[in-house]
Amino acid sequence: MSDDKFERYGDRDGGDERGDGGPGFRRRKVSRLYTEMGGKVDYRDPQTLKYFVTERGKVVPRRISKVSAKDQRKITRAVKRARSLGLMPFQITT
Protein backbone atom coordinates (compact mmCIF):
# COMPACT_ATOMS: atom_id res chain seq x y z
CA MET A 1 0.00 0.00 0.00
CA SER A 2 1.19 3.46 -0.82
CA ASP A 3 2.15 6.07 1.78
CA ASP A 4 0.20 8.76 -0.07
CA LYS A 5 -3.40 8.25 1.05
CA PHE A 6 -4.80 10.57 -1.64
CA GLU A 7 -3.00 8.96 -4.54
CA ARG A 8 -6.10 7.29 -5.93
CA TYR A 9 -8.10 10.53 -5.78
CA GLY A 10 -5.70 12.57 -7.90
CA ASP A 11 -4.45 16.03 -7.08
CA ARG A 12 -6.02 17.13 -3.76
CA ASP A 13 -3.78 20.07 -2.94
CA GLY A 14 -6.19 22.64 -4.31
CA GLY A 15 -3.79 23.92 -6.92
CA ASP A 16 -4.46 24.71 -10.50
CA GLU A 17 -3.95 22.33 -13.42
CA ARG A 18 -0.20 22.90 -13.52
CA GLY A 19 0.08 21.09 -10.20
CA ASP A 20 2.27 23.63 -8.45
CA GLY A 21 0.09 23.64 -5.33
CA GLY A 22 -0.84 27.31 -5.54
CA PRO A 23 -4.37 28.59 -5.11
CA GLY A 24 -4.74 29.23 -8.84
CA PHE A 25 -6.52 32.10 -10.56
CA ARG A 26 -10.20 32.59 -9.91
CA ARG A 27 -12.16 35.16 -11.85
CA ARG A 28 -14.01 37.57 -9.61
CA LYS A 29 -17.79 37.55 -9.93
CA VAL A 30 -19.08 40.75 -11.43
CA SER A 31 -22.61 41.79 -10.67
CA ARG A 32 -24.85 42.80 -13.54
CA LEU A 33 -26.50 45.21 -11.14
CA TYR A 34 -23.40 47.41 -10.99
CA THR A 35 -22.03 46.94 -14.49
CA GLU A 36 -25.18 47.75 -16.45
CA MET A 37 -27.58 49.41 -14.03
CA GLY A 38 -25.27 51.53 -11.90
CA GLY A 39 -26.32 49.83 -8.65
CA LYS A 40 -29.79 51.35 -8.61
CA VAL A 41 -32.77 49.08 -8.06
CA ASP A 42 -36.09 50.73 -8.82
CA TYR A 43 -39.43 48.95 -8.60
CA ARG A 44 -40.93 51.38 -11.14
CA ASP A 45 -38.65 50.09 -13.91
CA PRO A 46 -39.67 46.53 -14.81
CA GLN A 47 -37.26 46.45 -17.76
CA THR A 48 -34.28 46.38 -15.38
CA LEU A 49 -35.95 43.91 -13.04
CA LYS A 50 -36.62 41.42 -15.85
CA TYR A 51 -32.95 40.34 -15.73
CA PHE A 52 -33.51 39.03 -12.22
CA VAL A 53 -36.79 37.20 -12.88
CA THR A 54 -37.14 33.91 -14.78
CA GLU A 55 -39.59 33.25 -17.59
CA ARG A 56 -41.95 31.65 -15.10
CA GLY A 57 -41.85 34.68 -12.80
CA LYS A 58 -39.47 33.43 -10.13
CA VAL A 59 -36.68 35.59 -8.72
CA VAL A 60 -33.27 34.33 -9.88
CA PRO A 61 -31.08 33.08 -7.00
CA ARG A 62 -27.99 35.09 -6.15
CA ARG A 63 -25.56 32.33 -7.04
CA ILE A 64 -26.81 32.67 -10.60
CA SER A 65 -27.28 36.44 -10.74
CA LYS A 66 -23.93 37.02 -8.94
CA VAL A 67 -25.14 39.80 -6.66
CA SER A 68 -24.41 40.25 -2.98
CA ALA A 69 -26.91 39.24 -0.30
CA LYS A 70 -27.75 42.87 0.40
CA ASP A 71 -28.42 43.59 -3.27
CA GLN A 72 -30.45 40.38 -3.60
CA ARG A 73 -32.74 41.62 -0.84
CA LYS A 74 -33.13 44.95 -2.67
CA ILE A 75 -34.01 43.13 -5.89
CA THR A 76 -36.52 40.85 -4.16
CA ARG A 77 -38.17 43.81 -2.45
CA ALA A 78 -38.39 45.73 -5.73
CA VAL A 79 -39.88 42.75 -7.60
CA LYS A 80 -42.50 42.27 -4.89
CA ARG A 81 -43.43 45.95 -4.97
CA ALA A 82 -43.66 45.95 -8.77
CA ARG A 83 -45.91 42.89 -8.66
CA SER A 84 -48.23 44.38 -6.08
CA LEU A 85 -48.59 47.57 -8.15
CA GLY A 86 -49.28 45.60 -11.30
CA LEU A 87 -46.09 46.57 -13.12
CA MET A 88 -44.89 42.96 -13.28
CA PRO A 89 -46.96 39.78 -13.46
CA PHE A 90 -47.03 37.36 -10.55
CA GLN A 91 -47.15 34.41 -12.90
CA ILE A 92 -46.61 34.04 -16.61
CA THR A 93 -49.65 32.50 -18.26
CA THR A 94 -49.23 30.63 -21.51
Summary of the structure (lengths in Angstrom):
residues: 94
radius of gyration: 21.0
end to end distance: 61.8
largest distance: 68.5
contacts: 183
relative contact order: 0.14
helix: 36%
strand: 2%
